[in-house]
């Protein structure tokens, strides 16, 4: 693989998880673009390794039909890419202990991706989990 010398190339690499893996379901792409011990930090848990990342994304795609992750904006500096991502889907399977509600959801998500040796080494993922739980009825929305 060619060296990722430019910030544009780093942003293109970081986008492959939301666009290729999460949206299109190309889980095997993780083997090409991530380090063996890739770390993912999110409200779903701290995981390490390609297989664990595949399993986590597979479980999200199973819980939400027509799942998509749209990169709205990205900024890169040094070895890190920050992305603002919109997550969409229909809640059709158990997610975080909540049974399927068949509700369409749209959630804001922030992702910071660290690149090491031209591969994704670490990600910090911060979805609007409260907003998601409100949308699927697990938490009541406060009165205005």
Helices and strands as residue ranges (DSSP letters): H 7-16, I 17-23, H 29-33, E 34-42, E 45-48, H 50-63, E 64-77, E 80-91, E 104-116, E 119-127, H 129-135
